[in-house]
Amino acid sequence: MYTTLLSSLISSLSLCHHLYADDKQLFLSFHFSDSQANISHLQNDLTQITSWMTSNLLSLNSSKTEFLLMGHKRHLSKIHNSTLLNLLATLASYLTIIFPFLIRCLHYLNSAIITFVLSAASVPTLTFTAKTVAMSILHSKLEYCNFLYYGLSKFQINRLQHIQNALAQAPKFKHITPILKSLHWGKVSERIEYEIISLTYKILNTTQPSYLYDLVSIQPPHSHNTPSSPYVTLIKPSSSLKVTHRSFRHASPHLWNQLPTSLRIPHPNYSSTSQQLLFQHAGLTFYTLLSPSITFSLFHSELKTYLFRKSYPSP
């Protein structure tokens, strides 16, 4: 409550932002050719934010403040180092520059793999109790923010799969797939897809979070380019950059449109002229496109079944 007014200040500075309890993230998107002007804009904005915090008896935590520059490698290479040095010179005590961002992601992935392999190696042959421990402790860590792994190379995904295989403690020279299937453990790639599809389902039902809902475009039932369909279909954005296919904007419609039609049945009153339908729940008003017969628990149960069969297709 004490820092709520900071949101108004950030919005007035033409910055996108997320606010948490005591953490703030600022976002600024720009073309690489306009990097100098936008970095200067960010400098001025951070100065105003710092002044606001000082006047309200607050201070930035320099050890937790970072500047992340994300973009295609070809574009990042064209941004002059002097531009970044100007930012450091102005706010050297507050910012740590990470350039490029992918280095940090891969470092986290490598650290996670080493940690999990060591943990998995310490698990004895799986009894019922050991299975429960593996699922609650190690699997939960393996799945933490795992949707960020979507689109990684097969080599990196296989490294994560080896962790899950080690948890299963298969006897030497015995094929791992039947063991994983008997444990009802979906493979890593399908578990990643589950998180993205589950989040998409939440967005279609509640329109929240708004910053992700704005990235989802719903194809009208009667389109000039496609035949009429009674199922909720998301529009796939076009892009020639392979790296963008890892983004939620691309991953969400790609995975959602592959779902069985039984999971994409729209609301019975859905029409091309009304893409959003109000419904009440716990005193709050939400929007939904999906049939009320597809409850939260039923959808996720059917989704798990679908992805499990995808992990272990019948011969």
PEPENOR-V932644 format. One record per residue. N is the residue number from 1. RES is the residue in three letters. OMEGA is omega in whole degrees, 0 to 359 (* if undefined). NEAR is the number of other ideal C-beta (glycine too) atoms within 10 Angstrom. D_FIRST is the distance of its C-alpha to the first C-alpha in whole Angstrom. Layout:
N&RES&OMEGA&NEAR&D_FIRST / N&RES&OMEGA&NEAR&D_FIRST
//
This chain:
1&MET&183&4&0 / 2&TYR&185&9&4 / 3&THR&182&14&6 / 4&THR&181&8&5 / 5&LEU&179&11&8 / 6&LEU&179&17&10 / 7&SER&179&13&11 / 8&SER&179&9&13 / 9&LEU&182&16&15 / 10&ILE&179&20&16 / 11&SER&180&11&17 / 12&SER&180&10&19 / 13&LEU&179&17&21 / 14&SER&176&9&22 / 15&LEU&170&17&21 / 16&CYS&183&12&20 / 17&HIS&170&17&17 / 18&HIS&178&13&15 / 19&LEU&174&13&11 / 20&TYR&184&7&11 / 21&ALA&179&5&9 / 22&ASP&183&10&10 / 23&ASP&181&9&13 / 24&LYS&178&16&14 / 25&GLN&178&12&17 / 26&LEU&182&15&19 / 27&PHE&178&11&22 / 28&LEU&181&14&25 / 29&SER&181&8&28 / 30&PHE&176&14&31 / 31&HIS&185&9&35 / 32&PHE&180&14&37 / 33&SER&179&10&39 / 34&ASP&186&10&36 / 35&SER&183&19&34 / 36&GLN&182&14&35 / 37&ALA&183&11&33 / 38&ASN&175&15&30 / 39&ILE&177&20&30 / 40&SER&177&14&30 / 41&HIS&179&16&27 / 42&LEU&177&19&25 / 43&GLN&181&14&26 / 44&ASN&180&11&25 / 45&ASP&180&18&22 / 46&LEU&177&21&21 / 47&THR&179&12&22 / 48&GLN&179&13&20 / 49&ILE&178&19&17 / 50&THR&179&15&18 / 51&SER&179&11&19 / 52&TRP&181&15&15 / 53&MET&179&16&14 / 54&THR&180&11&17 / 55&SER&178&8&16 / 56&ASN&175&12&13 / 57&LEU&177&7&14 / 58&LEU&177&14&14 / 59&SER&177&10&16 / 60&LEU&176&17&17 / 61&ASN&185&10&19 / 62&SER&182&12&22 / 63&SER&182&8&24 / 64&LYS&182&10&21 / 65&THR&184&14&21 / 66&GLU&175&13&24 / 67&PHE&183&18&26 / 68&LEU&179&13&27 / 69&LEU&185&16&30 / 70&MET&178&13&31 / 71&GLY&178&18&34 / 72&HIS&183&14&38 / 73&LYS&180&9&40 / 74&ARG&180&9&42 / 75&HIS&180&13&40 / 76&LEU&182&16&38 / 77&SER&182&10&41 / 78&LYS&178&11&42 / 79&ILE&185&17&39 / 80&HIS&178&11&40 / 81&ASN&180&8&39 / 82&SER&178&9&39 / 83&THR&180&15&36 / 84&LEU&180&17&34 / 85&LEU&177&12&35 / 86&ASN&178&15&34 / 87&LEU&179&18&30 / 88&LEU&182&14&31 / 89&ALA&182&10&33 / 90&THR&186&17&30 / 91&LEU&185&18&27 / 92&ALA&184&11&29 / 93&SER&185&9&27 / 94&TYR&192&18&24 / 95&LEU&169&17&26 / 96&THR&183&13&28 / 97&ILE&175&12&30 / 98&ILE&190&15&31 / 99&PHE&358&15&34 / 100&PRO&185&15&34 / 101&PHE&184&13&32 / 102&LEU&180&13&34 / 103&ILE&181&10&35 / 104&ARG&180&13&32 / 105&CYS&181&13&32 / 106&LEU&177&11&36 / 107&HIS&178&11&35 / 108&TYR&181&12&33 / 109&LEU&180&16&35 / 110&ASN&179&12&38 / 111&SER&180&10&36 / 112&ALA&181&17&35 / 113&ILE&180&16&39 / 114&ILE&181&11&40 / 115&THR&184&13&38 / 116&PHE&178&21&39 / 117&VAL&178&13&42 / 118&LEU&179&10&43 / 119&SER&181&17&41 / 120&ALA&181&19&43 / 121&ALA&183&10&46 / 122&SER&181&7&45 / 123&VAL&179&17&45 / 124&PRO&177&7&48 / 125&THR&192&8&50 / 126&LEU&166&17&48 / 127&THR&179&9&48 / 128&PHE&180&6&46 / 129&THR&180&8&44 / 130&ALA&176&14&44 / 131&LYS&180&18&43 / 132&THR&179&11&40 / 133&VAL&181&14&39 / 134&ALA&181&23&39 / 135&MET&186&14&37 / 136&SER&185&10&34 / 137&ILE&186&12&34 / 138&LEU&180&20&36 / 139&HIS&180&18&36 / 140&SER&178&10&32 / 141&LYS&178&14&32 / 142&LEU&183&21&34 / 143&GLU&182&15&32 / 144&TYR&181&9&29 / 145&CYS&185&8&28 / 146&ASN&177&18&31 / 147&PHE&176&17&31 / 148&LEU&180&14&31 / 149&TYR&182&20&34 / 150&TYR&178&21&36 / 151&GLY&175&16&38 / 152&LEU&180&18&39 / 153&SER&178&8&43 / 154&LYS&180&9&45 / 155&PHE&181&7&46 / 156&GLN&178&15&42 / 157&ILE&178&17&42 / 158&ASN&178&13&45 / 159&ARG&176&18&43 / 160&LEU&179&22&40 / 161&GLN&178&17&43 / 162&HIS&177&16&45 / 163&ILE&179&21&42 / 164&GLN&178&22&42 / 165&ASN&180&19&46 / 166&ALA&178&19&46 / 167&LEU&181&25&44 / 168&ALA&177&18&47 / 169&GLN&179&17&49 / 170&ALA&175&17&52 / 171&PRO&182&9&55 / 172&LYS&179&4&57 / 173&PHE&178&5&59 / 174&LYS&183&8&57 / 175&HIS&188&9&55 / 176&ILE&187&16&52 / 177&THR&179&13&51 / 178&PRO&180&11&53 / 179&ILE&178&16&51 / 180&LEU&180&20&47 / 181&LYS&179&14&48 / 182&SER&177&9&49 / 183&LEU&183&15&46 / 184&HIS&176&10&44 / 185&TRP&173&22&42 / 186&GLY&181&21&42 / 187&LYS&186&21&42 / 188&VAL&183&22&40 / 189&SER&179&20&40 / 190&GLU&176&18&40 / 191&ARG&176&21&37 / 192&ILE&179&24&35 / 193&GLU&180&24&36 / 194&TYR&182&21&35 / 195&GLU&181&16&31 / 196&ILE&180&18&31 / 197&ILE&179&24&33 / 198&SER&178&16&31 / 199&LEU&177&16&28 / 200&THR&178&20&30 / 201&TYR&179&20&31 / 202&LYS&182&16&27 / 203&ILE&181&21&26 / 204&LEU&181&21&29 / 205&ASN&187&19&28 / 206&THR&186&16&25 / 207&THR&180&17&24 / 208&GLN&357&12&21 / 209&PRO&188&12&20 / 210&SER&183&9&21 / 211&TYR&173&12&22 / 212&LEU&178&16&24 / 213&TYR&179&14&26 / 214&ASP&181&11&26 / 215&LEU&184&15&29 / 216&VAL&178&17&31 / 217&SER&184&12&34 / 218&ILE&180&15&36 / 219&GLN&180&18&39 / 220&PRO&181&15&41 / 221&PRO&181&19&43 / 222&HIS&183&12&46 / 223&SER&179&13&46 / 224&HIS&185&5&49 / 225&ASN&183&6&49 / 226&THR&177&12&48 / 227&PRO&180&7&50 / 228&SER&181&9&48 / 229&SER&180&15&46 / 230&PRO&185&12&45 / 231&TYR&178&16&42 / 232&VAL&180&23&39 / 233&THR&181&19&39 / 234&LEU&181&20&37 / 235&ILE&178&15&38 / 236&LYS&177&16&39 / 237&PRO&179&14&38 / 238&SER&178&7&41 / 239&SER&178&12&41 / 240&SER&181&5&44 / 241&LEU&182&11&41 / 242&LYS&183&9&42 / 243&VAL&181&13&38 / 244&THR&180&15&36 / 245&HIS&177&15&38 / 246&ARG&183&14&35 / 247&SER&180&15&32 / 248&PHE&180&17&31 / 249&ARG&181&19&32 / 250&HIS&184&19&35 / 251&ALA&184&21&35 / 252&SER&179&23&34 / 253&PRO&180&21&36 / 254&HIS&182&16&39 / 255&LEU&182&18&38 / 256&TRP&183&21&37 / 257&ASN&177&15&41 / 258&GLN&182&12&43 / 259&LEU&173&19&41 / 260&PRO&182&12&44 / 261&THR&179&11&44 / 262&SER&179&11&43 / 263&LEU&183&18&40 / 264&ARG&179&22&39 / 265&ILE&181&17&41 / 266&PRO&175&22&39 / 267&HIS&183&18&38 / 268&PRO&180&10&41 / 269&ASN&183&8&40 / 270&TYR&178&19&39 / 271&SER&182&12&41 / 272&SER&181&10&41 / 273&THR&180&8&40 / 274&SER&184&11&37 / 275&GLN&181&15&35 / 276&GLN&181&12&32 / 277&LEU&182&17&32 / 278&LEU&169&9&30 / 279&PHE&184&13&29 / 280&GLN&177&8&28 / 281&HIS&178&10&26 / 282&ALA&177&5&24 / 283&GLY&181&5&23 / 284&LEU&180&8&22 / 285&THR&179&8&24 / 286&PHE&173&15&25 / 287&TYR&176&15&28 / 288&THR&173&19&30 / 289&LEU&187&19&34 / 290&LEU&181&20&35 / 291&SER&177&15&37 / 292&PRO&178&11&36 / 293&SER&177&9&39 / 294&ILE&182&19&37 / 295&THR&180&11&34 / 296&PHE&183&11&32 / 297&SER&181&8&34 / 298&LEU&180&11&37 / 299&PHE&183&19&36 / 300&HIS&176&14&35 / 301&SER&179&11&38 / 302&GLU&179&15&40 / 303&LEU&178&18&38 / 304&LYS&179&16&39 / 305&THR&180&11&43 / 306&TYR&182&18&43 / 307&LEU&177&20&42 / 308&PHE&178&16&44 / 309&ARG&176&12&47 / 310&LYS&177&14&46 / 311&SER&184&17&46 / 312&TYR&181&15&49 / 313&PRO&178&6&51 / 314&SER&180&4&54 / 315&PRO&*&3&58
//
